[in-house]
Amino acid sequence: MAAAMAGGKSKKKKWNKGKARDKVDNRVLFSKEQWDRFNSEVPKMKLITVSTIVEKLKISGGLARRALNEMAAEGKIRAVCVSRAQRIYTRNIADDEK
């Protein structure tokens, strides 16, 4: 009987240790090299999203969104789908056809 009562007092087993995520240190402003790289590489990409720019250039998402909006306004890239959650752009190949 004493053994049955002692069973409730032991520690409960934890099944996971919790995932440790690496802290990313993305920049919030463009450096001169990053801006030049952004202007040279992005218009040549087939699929352009905010997340691909963040991964490639190590910049923040807000900075990537604003830079893509500016590039789309200039006509260097073309918006395919712009929704609240995801923005998808592609390179502008309509200039060659005109």
Biopython code that builds the backbone (N, CA, C, O; Angstrom):
import numpy as np
from Bio.PDB.StructureBuilder import StructureBuilder

atoms = [
    (1, "MET", "N", (0.824, -1.195, 0.000)),
    (1, "MET", "CA", (0.000, 0.000, 0.000)),
    (1, "MET", "C", (0.867, 1.257, 0.000)),
    (1, "MET", "O", (0.534, 2.237, -0.667)),
    (2, "ALA", "N", (1.944, 1.240, 0.720)),
    (2, "ALA", "CA", (2.830, 2.407, 0.781)),
    (2, "ALA", "C", (3.484, 2.652, -0.578)),
    (2, "ALA", "O", (3.721, 3.799, -0.957)),
    (3, "ALA", "N", (3.774, 1.575, -1.311)),
    (3, "ALA", "CA", (4.400, 1.727, -2.629)),
    (3, "ALA", "C", (3.425, 2.371, -3.604)),
    (3, "ALA", "O", (3.838, 3.145, -4.468)),
    (4, "ALA", "N", (2.152, 2.065, -3.479)),
    (4, "ALA", "CA", (1.158, 2.637, -4.369)),
    (4, "ALA", "C", (0.960, 4.128, -4.088)),
    (4, "ALA", "O", (0.697, 4.899, -5.011)),
    (5, "MET", "N", (1.083, 4.533, -2.849)),
    (5, "MET", "CA", (0.915, 5.942, -2.473)),
    (5, "MET", "C", (2.131, 6.762, -2.916)),
    (5, "MET", "O", (1.989, 7.941, -3.241)),
    (6, "ALA", "N", (3.303, 6.167, -2.931)),
    (6, "ALA", "CA", (4.526, 6.888, -3.274)),
    (6, "ALA", "C", (4.621, 7.150, -4.780)),
    (6, "ALA", "O", (5.411, 7.996, -5.200)),
    (7, "GLY", "N", (3.851, 6.458, -5.588)),
    (7, "GLY", "CA", (3.917, 6.612, -7.038)),
    (7, "GLY", "C", (3.508, 7.994, -7.502)),
    (7, "GLY", "O", (4.013, 8.447, -8.529)),
    (8, "GLY", "N", (2.639, 8.676, -6.820)),
    (8, "GLY", "CA", (2.169, 9.993, -7.235)),
    (8, "GLY", "C", (3.157, 11.098, -6.923)),
    (8, "GLY", "O", (3.014, 12.207, -7.439)),
    (9, "LYS", "N", (4.153, 10.830, -6.097)),
    (9, "LYS", "CA", (5.067, 11.877, -5.663)),
    (9, "LYS", "C", (6.294, 12.008, -6.558)),
    (9, "LYS", "O", (7.057, 12.963, -6.413)),
    (10, "SER", "N", (6.501, 11.066, -7.483)),
    (10, "SER", "CA", (7.678, 11.149, -8.350)),
    (10, "SER", "C", (7.461, 12.226, -9.416)),
    (10, "SER", "O", (6.331, 12.608, -9.719)),
    (11, "LYS", "N", (8.559, 12.693, -9.964)),
    (11, "LYS", "CA", (8.475, 13.743, -10.987)),
    (11, "LYS", "C", (7.875, 13.186, -12.267)),
    (11, "LYS", "O", (8.119, 12.037, -12.636)),
    (12, "LYS", "N", (7.088, 14.013, -12.936)),
    (12, "LYS", "CA", (6.489, 13.613, -14.204)),
    (12, "LYS", "C", (7.548, 13.705, -15.299)),
    (12, "LYS", "O", (8.335, 14.651, -15.338)),
    (13, "LYS", "N", (7.558, 12.702, -16.194)),
    (13, "LYS", "CA", (8.567, 12.661, -17.240)),
    (13, "LYS", "C", (8.278, 13.713, -18.297)),
    (13, "LYS", "O", (7.145, 13.859, -18.757)),
    (14, "LYS", "N", (9.318, 14.443, -18.675)),
    (14, "LYS", "CA", (9.205, 15.400, -19.763)),
    (14, "LYS", "C", (9.620, 14.712, -21.044)),
    (14, "LYS", "O", (10.648, 14.036, -21.082)),
    (15, "TRP", "N", (8.836, 14.873, -22.090)),
    (15, "TRP", "CA", (9.124, 14.179, -23.333)),
    (15, "TRP", "C", (10.019, 14.976, -24.259)),
    (15, "TRP", "O", (10.713, 14.393, -25.092)),
    (16, "ASN", "N", (10.021, 16.281, -24.138)),
    (16, "ASN", "CA", (10.910, 17.059, -25.004)),
    (16, "ASN", "C", (11.647, 18.113, -24.183)),
    (16, "ASN", "O", (11.187, 18.522, -23.117)),
    (17, "LYS", "N", (12.747, 18.526, -24.673)),
    (17, "LYS", "CA", (13.566, 19.517, -23.978)),
    (17, "LYS", "C", (13.226, 20.937, -24.415)),
    (17, "LYS", "O", (13.717, 21.901, -23.828)),
    (18, "GLY", "N", (12.396, 21.073, -25.434)),
    (18, "GLY", "CA", (12.098, 22.397, -25.974)),
    (18, "GLY", "C", (13.085, 22.722, -27.079)),
    (18, "GLY", "O", (14.282, 22.470, -26.947)),
    (19, "LYS", "N", (12.586, 23.275, -28.154)),
    (19, "LYS", "CA", (13.452, 23.544, -29.299)),
    (19, "LYS", "C", (14.182, 24.861, -29.089)),
    (19, "LYS", "O", (13.570, 25.875, -28.756)),
    (20, "ALA", "N", (15.486, 24.837, -29.286)),
    (20, "ALA", "CA", (16.289, 26.045, -29.204)),
    (20, "ALA", "C", (16.455, 26.591, -30.623)),
    (20, "ALA", "O", (17.024, 25.930, -31.492)),
    (21, "ARG", "N", (15.955, 27.792, -30.842)),
    (21, "ARG", "CA", (16.030, 28.390, -32.171)),
    (21, "ARG", "C", (17.186, 29.367, -32.231)),
    (21, "ARG", "O", (17.445, 30.097, -31.274)),
    (22, "ASP", "N", (17.873, 29.377, -33.351)),
    (22, "ASP", "CA", (18.969, 30.319, -33.523)),
    (22, "ASP", "C", (18.407, 31.720, -33.701)),
    (22, "ASP", "O", (17.456, 31.929, -34.454)),
    (23, "LYS", "N", (19.000, 32.670, -33.004)),
    (23, "LYS", "CA", (18.570, 34.055, -33.120)),
    (23, "LYS", "C", (19.196, 34.658, -34.366)),
    (23, "LYS", "O", (20.419, 34.685, -34.501)),
    (24, "VAL", "N", (18.357, 35.144, -35.279)),
    (24, "VAL", "CA", (18.879, 35.751, -36.495)),
    (24, "VAL", "C", (19.143, 37.228, -36.240)),
    (24, "VAL", "O", (18.409, 37.887, -35.503)),
    (25, "ASP", "N", (20.193, 37.731, -36.853)),
    (25, "ASP", "CA", (20.563, 39.129, -36.676)),
    (25, "ASP", "C", (20.504, 39.805, -38.036)),
    (25, "ASP", "O", (21.533, 40.118, -38.634)),
    (26, "ASN", "N", (19.277, 40.028, -38.518)),
    (26, "ASN", "CA", (19.100, 40.639, -39.824)),
    (26, "ASN", "C", (19.204, 42.156, -39.714)),
    (26, "ASN", "O", (18.806, 42.749, -38.711)),
    (27, "ARG", "N", (19.743, 42.770, -40.757)),
    (27, "ARG", "CA", (19.938, 44.220, -40.755)),
    (27, "ARG", "C", (18.627, 44.938, -41.048)),
    (27, "ARG", "O", (17.760, 44.419, -41.750)),
    (28, "VAL", "N", (18.501, 46.143, -40.496)),
    (28, "VAL", "CA", (17.294, 46.932, -40.698)),
    (28, "VAL", "C", (17.535, 48.089, -41.669)),
    (28, "VAL", "O", (16.596, 48.801, -42.024)),
    (29, "LEU", "N", (18.764, 48.279, -42.094)),
    (29, "LEU", "CA", (19.107, 49.270, -43.108)),
    (29, "LEU", "C", (20.047, 48.637, -44.121)),
    (29, "LEU", "O", (20.837, 47.757, -43.780)),
    (30, "PHE", "N", (19.962, 49.083, -45.358)),
    (30, "PHE", "CA", (20.856, 48.581, -46.398)),
    (30, "PHE", "C", (22.243, 49.189, -46.235)),
    (30, "PHE", "O", (22.378, 50.380, -45.955)),
    (31, "SER", "N", (23.260, 48.373, -46.409)),
    (31, "SER", "CA", (24.600, 48.920, -46.591)),
    (31, "SER", "C", (24.780, 49.149, -48.092)),
    (31, "SER", "O", (23.963, 48.692, -48.891)),
    (32, "LYS", "N", (25.833, 49.846, -48.471)),
    (32, "LYS", "CA", (26.057, 50.135, -49.891)),
    (32, "LYS", "C", (26.199, 48.844, -50.688)),
    (32, "LYS", "O", (25.642, 48.730, -51.780)),
    (33, "GLU", "N", (26.942, 47.864, -50.153)),
    (33, "GLU", "CA", (27.141, 46.590, -50.849)),
    (33, "GLU", "C", (25.835, 45.829, -50.983)),
    (33, "GLU", "O", (25.558, 45.254, -52.035)),
    (34, "GLN", "N", (25.026, 45.818, -49.922)),
    (34, "GLN", "CA", (23.749, 45.105, -49.967)),
    (34, "GLN", "C", (22.784, 45.754, -50.964)),
    (34, "GLN", "O", (22.058, 45.055, -51.672)),
    (35, "TRP", "N", (22.777, 47.082, -51.018)),
    (35, "TRP", "CA", (21.880, 47.782, -51.941)),
    (35, "TRP", "C", (22.271, 47.473, -53.384)),
    (35, "TRP", "O", (21.408, 47.229, -54.227)),
    (36, "ASP", "N", (23.583, 47.484, -53.666)),
    (36, "ASP", "CA", (24.041, 47.158, -55.019)),
    (36, "ASP", "C", (23.704, 45.718, -55.379)),
    (36, "ASP", "O", (23.291, 45.431, -56.503)),
    (37, "ARG", "N", (23.881, 44.818, -54.421)),
    (37, "ARG", "CA", (23.569, 43.409, -54.649)),
    (37, "ARG", "C", (22.069, 43.211, -54.853)),
    (37, "ARG", "O", (21.652, 42.414, -55.694)),
    (38, "PHE", "N", (21.260, 43.940, -54.080)),
    (38, "PHE", "CA", (19.804, 43.870, -54.224)),
    (38, "PHE", "C", (19.392, 44.310, -55.623)),
    (38, "PHE", "O", (18.593, 43.639, -56.277)),
    (39, "ASN", "N", (19.936, 45.436, -56.082)),
    (39, "ASN", "CA", (19.557, 45.972, -57.399)),
    (39, "ASN", "C", (20.068, 45.120, -58.551)),
    (39, "ASN", "O", (19.483, 45.139, -59.634)),
    (40, "SER", "N", (21.146, 44.374, -58.339)),
    (40, "SER", "CA", (21.669, 43.559, -59.433)),
    (40, "SER", "C", (21.053, 42.158, -59.470)),
    (40, "SER", "O", (20.793, 41.638, -60.555)),
    (41, "GLU", "N", (20.814, 41.539, -58.317)),
    (41, "GLU", "CA", (20.352, 40.152, -58.273)),
    (41, "GLU", "C", (18.841, 39.996, -58.351)),
    (41, "GLU", "O", (18.353, 39.092, -59.029)),
    (42, "VAL", "N", (18.097, 40.849, -57.679)),
    (42, "VAL", "CA", (16.654, 40.644, -57.547)),
    (42, "VAL", "C", (15.923, 40.718, -58.890)),
    (42, "VAL", "O", (15.064, 39.870, -59.134)),
    (43, "PRO", "N", (16.210, 41.683, -59.779)),
    (43, "PRO", "CA", (15.456, 41.705, -61.047)),
    (43, "PRO", "C", (15.705, 40.494, -61.937)),
    (43, "PRO", "O", (14.952, 40.273, -62.886)),
    (44, "LYS", "N", (16.736, 39.707, -61.660)),
    (44, "LYS", "CA", (17.041, 38.533, -62.469)),
    (44, "LYS", "C", (16.401, 37.256, -61.923)),
    (44, "LYS", "O", (16.402, 36.229, -62.602)),
    (45, "MET", "N", (15.856, 37.306, -60.705)),
    (45, "MET", "CA", (15.264, 36.117, -60.092)),
    (45, "MET", "C", (13.906, 35.825, -60.714)),
    (45, "MET", "O", (13.157, 36.742, -61.050)),
    (46, "LYS", "N", (13.594, 34.530, -60.867)),
    (46, "LYS", "CA", (12.297, 34.143, -61.420)),
    (46, "LYS", "C", (11.186, 34.309, -60.395)),
    (46, "LYS", "O", (10.124, 34.849, -60.707)),
    (47, "LEU", "N", (11.427, 33.847, -59.174)),
    (47, "LEU", "CA", (10.446, 33.949, -58.098)),
    (47, "LEU", "C", (11.007, 34.871, -57.030)),
    (47, "LEU", "O", (12.057, 34.593, -56.450)),
    (48, "ILE", "N", (10.311, 35.966, -56.772)),
    (48, "ILE", "CA", (10.772, 36.949, -55.801)),
    (48, "ILE", "C", (9.711, 37.063, -54.715)),
    (48, "ILE", "O", (8.580, 37.471, -54.980)),
    (49, "THR", "N", (10.081, 36.700, -53.496)),
    (49, "THR", "CA", (9.199, 36.886, -52.347)),
    (49, "THR", "C", (9.993, 37.588, -51.252)),
    (49, "THR", "O", (11.219, 37.685, -51.317)),
    (50, "VAL", "N", (9.283, 38.069, -50.261)),
    (50, "VAL", "CA", (9.938, 38.744, -49.140)),
    (50, "VAL", "C", (10.877, 37.774, -48.426)),
    (50, "VAL", "O", (11.989, 38.146, -48.050)),
    (51, "SER", "N", (10.431, 36.535, -48.239)),
    (51, "SER", "CA", (11.247, 35.572, -47.493)),
    (51, "SER", "C", (12.519, 35.192, -48.239)),
    (51, "SER", "O", (13.553, 34.968, -47.610)),
    (52, "THR", "N", (12.465, 35.116, -49.575)),
    (52, "THR", "CA", (13.688, 34.784, -50.311)),
    (52, "THR", "C", (14.698, 35.920, -50.230)),
    (52, "THR", "O", (15.903, 35.677, -50.170)),
    (53, "ILE", "N", (14.212, 37.162, -50.229)),
    (53, "ILE", "CA", (15.110, 38.311, -50.111)),
    (53, "ILE", "C", (15.717, 38.367, -48.715)),
    (53, "ILE", "O", (16.901, 38.671, -48.565)),
    (54, "VAL", "N", (14.918, 38.078, -47.698)),
    (54, "VAL", "CA", (15.413, 38.073, -46.317)),
    (54, "VAL", "C", (16.518, 37.032, -46.153)),
    (54, "VAL", "O", (17.551, 37.311, -45.545)),
    (55, "GLU", "N", (16.300, 35.832, -46.695)),
    (55, "GLU", "CA", (17.299, 34.768, -46.579)),
    (55, "GLU", "C", (18.566, 35.091, -47.355)),
    (55, "GLU", "O", (19.673, 34.860, -46.867)),
    (56, "LYS", "N", (18.409, 35.621, -48.551)),
    (56, "LYS", "CA", (19.558, 35.843, -49.420)),
    (56, "LYS", "C", (20.427, 37.009, -48.958)),
    (56, "LYS", "O", (21.654, 36.911, -48.968)),
    (57, "LEU", "N", (19.794, 38.119, -48.549)),
    (57, "LEU", "CA", (20.549, 39.325, -48.216)),
    (57, "LEU", "C", (20.701, 39.567, -46.721)),
    (57, "LEU", "O", (21.405, 40.493, -46.318)),
    (58, "LYS", "N", (20.055, 38.755, -45.890)),
    (58, "LYS", "CA", (20.110, 38.898, -44.428)),
    (58, "LYS", "C", (19.641, 40.281, -43.980)),
    (58, "LYS", "O", (20.315, 40.964, -43.210)),
    (59, "ILE", "N", (18.459, 40.681, -44.485)),
    (59, "ILE", "CA", (17.850, 41.939, -44.079)),
    (59, "ILE", "C", (16.521, 41.632, -43.410)),
    (59, "ILE", "O", (16.033, 40.505, -43.490)),
    (60, "SER", "N", (15.932, 42.618, -42.754)),
    (60, "SER", "CA", (14.666, 42.392, -42.065)),
    (60, "SER", "C", (13.520, 42.324, -43.075)),
    (60, "SER", "O", (13.655, 42.771, -44.214)),
    (61, "GLY", "N", (12.402, 41.764, -42.645)),
    (61, "GLY", "CA", (11.256, 41.601, -43.528)),
    (61, "GLY", "C", (10.635, 42.924, -43.936)),
    (61, "GLY", "O", (10.209, 43.082, -45.080)),
    (62, "GLY", "N", (10.578, 43.873, -43.017)),
    (62, "GLY", "CA", (10.016, 45.184, -43.334)),
    (62, "GLY", "C", (10.837, 45.921, -44.377)),
    (62, "GLY", "O", (10.293, 46.569, -45.272)),
    (63, "LEU", "N", (12.150, 45.814, -44.252)),
    (63, "LEU", "CA", (13.037, 46.446, -45.232)),
    (63, "LEU", "C", (12.887, 45.787, -46.596)),
    (63, "LEU", "O", (12.895, 46.470, -47.620)),
    (64, "ALA", "N", (12.751, 44.473, -46.617)),
    (64, "ALA", "CA", (12.575, 43.750, -47.875)),
    (64, "ALA", "C", (11.258, 44.126, -48.538)),
    (64, "ALA", "O", (11.216, 44.308, -49.755)),
    (65, "ARG", "N", (10.179, 44.248, -47.762)),
    (65, "ARG", "CA", (8.874, 44.637, -48.306)),
    (65, "ARG", "C", (8.919, 46.011, -48.945)),
    (65, "ARG", "O", (8.408, 46.205, -50.048)),
    (66, "ARG", "N", (9.530, 46.966, -48.256)),
    (66, "ARG", "CA", (9.599, 48.330, -48.788)),
    (66, "ARG", "C", (10.471, 48.401, -50.030)),
    (66, "ARG", "O", (10.146, 49.112, -50.981)),
    (67, "ALA", "N", (11.576, 47.669, -50.027)),
    (67, "ALA", "CA", (12.458, 47.678, -51.190)),
    (67, "ALA", "C", (11.777, 47.042, -52.397)),
    (67, "ALA", "O", (11.934, 47.519, -53.521)),
    (68, "LEU", "N", (11.024, 45.967, -52.171)),
    (68, "LEU", "CA", (10.298, 45.324, -53.275)),
    (68, "LEU", "C", (9.182, 46.218, -53.804)),
    (68, "LEU", "O", (8.939, 46.253, -55.010)),
    (69, "ASN", "N", (8.502, 46.940, -52.918)),
    (69, "ASN", "CA", (7.472, 47.884, -53.358)),
    (69, "ASN", "C", (8.076, 48.973, -54.234)),
    (69, "ASN", "O", (7.510, 49.349, -55.259)),
    (70, "GLU", "N", (9.232, 49.470, -53.814)),
    (70, "GLU", "CA", (9.906, 50.517, -54.584)),
    (70, "GLU", "C", (10.350, 49.996, -55.951)),
    (70, "GLU", "O", (10.223, 50.688, -56.961)),
    (71, "MET", "N", (10.870, 48.774, -55.971)),
    (71, "MET", "CA", (11.326, 48.196, -57.231)),
    (71, "MET", "C", (10.142, 47.921, -58.167)),
    (71, "MET", "O", (10.264, 48.076, -59.382)),
    (72, "ALA", "N", (9.010, 47.519, -57.609)),
    (72, "ALA", "CA", (7.821, 47.287, -58.428)),
    (72, "ALA", "C", (7.279, 48.609, -58.974)),
    (72, "ALA", "O", (6.786, 48.651, -60.101)),
    (73, "ALA", "N", (7.364, 49.681, -58.195)),
    (73, "ALA", "CA", (6.904, 50.988, -58.649)),
    (73, "ALA", "C", (7.773, 51.509, -59.794)),
    (73, "ALA", "O", (7.287, 52.188, -60.698)),
    (74, "GLU", "N", (9.061, 51.182, -59.742)),
    (74, "GLU", "CA", (9.980, 51.592, -60.815)),
    (74, "GLU", "C", (9.789, 50.762, -62.079)),
    (74, "GLU", "O", (10.243, 51.156, -63.153)),
    (75, "GLY", "N", (9.121, 49.616, -61.961)),
    (75, "GLY", "CA", (8.868, 48.775, -63.116)),
    (75, "GLY", "C", (9.950, 47.742, -63.377)),
    (75, "GLY", "O", (9.961, 47.124, -64.441)),
    (76, "LYS", "N", (10.857, 47.539, -62.433)),
    (76, "LYS", "CA", (11.922, 46.549, -62.618)),
    (76, "LYS", "C", (11.420, 45.127, -62.403)),
    (76, "LYS", "O", (11.925, 44.188, -63.018)),
    (77, "ILE", "N", (10.413, 44.966, -61.519)),
    (77, "ILE", "CA", (9.805, 43.656, -61.278)),
    (77, "ILE", "C", (8.298, 43.816, -61.408)),
    (77, "ILE", "O", (7.778, 44.932, -61.396)),
    (78, "ARG", "N", (7.595, 42.679, -61.534)),
    (78, "ARG", "CA", (6.151, 42.702, -61.745)),
    (78, "ARG", "C", (5.479, 41.884, -60.650)),
    (78, "ARG", "O", (5.936, 40.788, -60.325)),
    (79, "ALA", "N", (4.396, 42.410, -60.079)),
    (79, "ALA", "CA", (3.661, 41.710, -59.025)),
    (79, "ALA", "C", (2.790, 40.629, -59.649)),
    (79, "ALA", "O", (2.059, 40.881, -60.607)),
    (80, "VAL", "N", (2.878, 39.423, -59.095)),
    (80, "VAL", "CA", (2.031, 38.317, -59.540)),
    (80, "VAL", "C", (0.828, 38.210, -58.620)),
    (80, "VAL", "O", (-0.313, 38.148, -59.078)),
    (81, "CYS", "N", (1.090, 38.188, -57.323)),
    (81, "CYS", "CA", (0.030, 38.077, -56.324)),
    (81, "CYS", "C", (0.430, 38.890, -55.108)),
    (81, "CYS", "O", (1.465, 38.637, -54.492)),
    (82, "VAL", "N", (-0.396, 39.866, -54.766)),
    (82, "VAL", "CA", (-0.134, 40.673, -53.580)),
    (82, "VAL", "C", (-1.335, 40.513, -52.665)),
    (82, "VAL", "O", (-2.418, 41.024, -52.950)),
    (83, "SER", "N", (-1.134, 39.799, -51.561)),
    (83, "SER", "CA", (-2.199, 39.613, -50.589)),
    (83, "SER", "C", (-1.705, 40.089, -49.238)),
    (83, "SER", "O", (-0.573, 40.553, -49.105)),
    (84, "ARG", "N", (-2.542, 39.975, -48.261)),
    (84, "ARG", "CA", (-2.184, 40.406, -46.919)),
    (84, "ARG", "C", (-1.038, 39.579, -46.359)),
    (84, "ARG", "O", (-0.185, 40.099, -45.638)),
    (85, "ALA", "N", (-1.016, 38.302, -46.687)),
    (85, "ALA", "CA", (-0.056, 37.399, -46.079)),
    (85, "ALA", "C", (1.217, 37.226, -46.902)),
    (85, "ALA", "O", (2.304, 37.122, -46.334)),
    (86, "GLN", "N", (1.104, 37.194, -48.222)),
    (86, "GLN", "CA", (2.254, 36.852, -49.065)),
    (86, "GLN", "C", (2.269, 37.733, -50.294)),
    (86, "GLN", "O", (1.229, 37.997, -50.896)),
    (87, "ARG", "N", (3.459, 38.186, -50.663)),
    (87, "ARG", "CA", (3.633, 38.968, -51.884)),
    (87, "ARG", "C", (4.563, 38.194, -52.802)),
    (87, "ARG", "O", (5.665, 37.812, -52.408)),
    (88, "ILE", "N", (4.116, 37.970, -54.011)),
    (88, "ILE", "CA", (4.913, 37.215, -54.986)),
    (88, "ILE", "C", (5.155, 38.108, -56.187)),
    (88, "ILE", "O", (4.223, 38.654, -56.777)),
    (89, "TYR", "N", (6.416, 38.246, -56.534)),
    (89, "TYR", "CA", (6.818, 39.051, -57.690)),
    (89, "TYR", "C", (7.597, 38.160, -58.650)),
    (89, "TYR", "O", (8.047, 37.074, -58.283)),
    (90, "THR", "N", (7.749, 38.630, -59.877)),
    (90, "THR", "CA", (8.588, 37.952, -60.847)),
    (90, "THR", "C", (9.341, 39.011, -61.633)),
    (90, "THR", "O", (9.023, 40.199, -61.565)),
    (91, "ARG", "N", (10.341, 38.567, -62.378)),
    (91, "ARG", "CA", (11.105, 39.538, -63.166)),
    (91, "ARG", "C", (10.237, 40.086, -64.285)),
    (91, "ARG", "O", (9.328, 39.414, -64.773)),
    (92, "ASN", "N", (10.522, 41.283, -64.673)),
    (92, "ASN", "CA", (9.711, 41.960, -65.678)),
    (92, "ASN", "C", (10.279, 41.673, -67.058)),
    (92, "ASN", "O", (11.281, 42.268, -67.454)),
    (93, "ILE", "N", (9.643, 40.756, -67.799)),
    (93, "ILE", "CA", (10.126, 40.411, -69.138)),
    (93, "ILE", "C", (9.263, 41.056, -70.203)),
    (93, "ILE", "O", (9.463, 40.805, -71.392)),
    (94, "ALA", "N", (8.300, 41.889, -69.800)),
    (94, "ALA", "CA", (7.413, 42.555, -70.768)),
    (94, "ALA", "C", (8.155, 43.623, -71.553)),
    (94, "ALA", "O", (7.725, 43.980, -72.650)),
    (95, "ASP", "N", (9.265, 44.148, -71.024)),
    (95, "ASP", "CA", (10.032, 45.178, -71.732)),
    (95, "ASP", "C", (10.605, 44.651, -73.041)),
    (95, "ASP", "O", (10.704, 45.392, -74.019)),
    (96, "ASP", "N", (10.983, 43.372, -73.063)),
    (96, "ASP", "CA", (11.577, 42.782, -74.267)),
    (96, "ASP", "C", (10.545, 42.629, -75.381)),
    (96, "ASP", "O", (10.887, 42.725, -76.559)),
    (97, "GLU", "N", (9.287, 42.390, -75.015)),
    (97, "GLU", "CA", (8.249, 42.140, -76.012)),
    (97, "GLU", "C", (7.744, 43.428, -76.664)),
    (97, "GLU", "O", (7.220, 43.385, -77.777)),
    (98, "LYS", "N", (7.892, 44.566, -75.995)),
    (98, "LYS", "CA", (7.357, 45.822, -76.523)),
    (98, "LYS", "C", (8.161, 46.382, -77.660)),
    (98, "LYS", "O", (7.821, 47.437, -78.197)),
]
sb = StructureBuilder()
sb.init_structure("model")
sb.init_model(0)
sb.init_chain("A")
sb.init_seg("    ")
for serial, (resi, resn, name, xyz) in enumerate(atoms, 1):
    if name == "N":
        sb.init_residue(resn, " ", resi, " ")
    sb.init_atom(name, np.array(xyz, "f"), 0.0, 1.0, " ", f" {name:<3s}", serial, name[0])
structure = sb.get_structure()
